[in-house]
Amino acid sequence: MTVRRVALLTAGGLAPCLSSAVGGLIERYTEIAPEVEIMLYPDGYAGLLEGRGTLVTPEGRAQAGNLHRFGGSPIGNSRVKLTNVKNLVERGLVAEGANPLQVAAEQLQSDGVDVLHTIGGDDTNTTAADLAAYLAEHDYALTVVGLPKTVDNDVIPIRQSLGAWTAAEQGALFARNILNETTSNPRMLIVHEVMGRHCGWLTAATAKAYRDALVADERAGRFAPALGLDARRLDVHGVYLPELEFDIEAEATRLQALMDELGGVNLFVSEGAGVSTIIAELEARGEEVQRDPFGHVKIDTINPGAWFAKQMAAKVGAEKTMVQKSGYFSRSAAANAEDLRLIKSCTDLAVDAALKGERGVVGHDEERGGVLRAIEFERIKGGKAFDTTTPWFVELMATIGQPVGAPVAADH
């Protein structure tokens, strides 16, 4: 297969990898196939449908390395599902009666694109799968190669999504400041709401990263309990995930005891925890639940953290309640060193696959021994549940309510 021109787009919500992935793809092509032209579609699939692609200049190629230092997406995102015709017509992205897949395919052909790189989560890549299937069915000679982006780390069968490690690290940094608010009032209840619609991985990893730093400070003797600066007051006192069921009354009893002892309680709550209950309550009252073009409930419109806080506040005797969300802070960060290494390995392979005509989503395939490869689009799905038997999470849960820095019992 001869590749003369490739195109890149980023789509969906932000994650701490988009800017670096764009930069990495441009750098890899410039390194091993400098003759290949690179086109950028702004605002994801919206820019493709509207034919707003622009070619990367020599100056752009020279500046690509700078993108590794920034978050966000330099070419912009949007939430577009190419099979949701009604939504696209309403947004003015396609004309009434048009087939969006055909519009996209013909635009790619008109632009002379041989390879399309999509950088996004499961929705972006399932949309890419729809487009790839349409292209194959209608004999368009174009290869689609995706990269997995989601802070939730919930794409099947990909072991680690780009940007998720950074999001957890940044959520812990957010909590480092926010949980100091526990000293702003007696009997404070702080709910730290973390992103994760169906999967609790990010909440769990954020709580772990935060507590690891707390334990390190405690073991280094950096607290001053004789002056009131006690690590236990700043600790994680509860972690709530979509994958974990819990008895709210039993939890309230446990947390009330901690509130009585410490004067404050800090909870890490996944935005997906309790969502089904909240939706049922809203619909029972006849209220409309807003959804995005992919049919997902708009989490920010139902405020799971606020609902969770309301359930707990009276039960634990909170005098003041605070709900804080780290999602936009975390997902907009620049990639950390760990993610940069993962991004480079994935972008390098994505270019290699594209030049060979291999379609799919690049990632470590959990169902093929963890090998880094271009995974077939047909196998890409969202909603991968977090495995709550993962040893580091079991250890984290065993330490909750215990003295900070104390060794974990052998049976855990």
Number of C-alpha atoms within 10 A of each C-alpha: 12 9 18 15 17 27 24 24 29 32 26 23 20 27 30 31 38 36 27 30 30 26 23 24 23 27 21 18 21 18 10 12 15 13 12 16 18 24 22 23 24 24 23 24 26 26 20 23 24 17 18 15 21 13 14 15 12 9 8 12 16 12 13 20 16 11 20 21 14 17 21 21 24 17 18 19 24 18 18 25 24 26 16 14 21 12 17 22 15 11 12 11 19 21 14 12 9 12 16 21 22 16 19 23 22 16 18 22 14 10 18 15 21 23 25 25 27 25 28 30 30 23 20 28 31 22 22 27 23 17 20 24 17 16 20 12 9 11 9 16 13 23 24 27 29 31 27 28 32 29 28 31 28 29 25 19 19 26 17 24 27 33 34 28 23 26 35 29 21 26 28 24 18 20 24 17 9 19 25 12 17 22 15 11 14 14 24 25 28 25 26 30 26 30 27 25 20 21 26 31 28 27 29 25 21 27 29 22 18 22 23 16 13 22 17 13 15 19 12 10 10 13 15 11 11 7 7 10 13 16 19 22 22 23 24 26 22 18 21 21 27 22 17 11 10 10 7 12 11 10 14 18 13 15 24 23 13 20 22 14 13 17 19 31 29 25 23 24 28 30 29 23 24 18 22 10 10 17 17 13 12 13 11 10 9 9 11 10 16 13 12 13 16 15 10 11 16 13 18 10 10 17 16 23 28 17 14 21 20 13 13 21 20 13 15 23 16 22 14 15 20 18 19 17 22 21 23 15 13 27 26 22 22 25 31 19 11 12 22 22 12 19 28 18 15 26 26 19 19 27 24 17 20 24 20 13 19 20 23 27 33 26 29 21 19 14 13 11 8 14 14 17 19 23 23 14 22 13 15 20 17 20 15 17 18 20 12 16 9 9 10 14 17 12 16 19 19 14 20 16 15 14 13 23 18 11 9 12 9 5 6 12
